[in-house]
Amino acid sequence: AAGSIVIPVVSMLAKFFKERLSLAMSISSSGFCVASITAPAFIRDLNNEYGFRGTYLILAGVELHMLVAGLLLRPLSSYR
């Protein structure tokens, strides 16, 4: 499910970064890689500490925060 975010992120980067797009894309790609490496250990530790239900509750909260952040993105025309 997290892989479905890649296409919207790439399209938003292309809209917001006319200059230095390659730098923005490389930072974004690095973030995806770091997250895919660290997430399993983070989830394992959450599961050990809070159990199955607590882990899913925490992950759902994180996803809902990401949803709100995504909804707050506006087109560039609204900033001018």
Summary of the structure (lengths in Angstrom):
residues: 80
radius of gyration: 15.7
end to end distance: 34.1
largest distance: 48.4
contacts: 157
relative contact order: 0.08
helix: 88%
strand: 0%
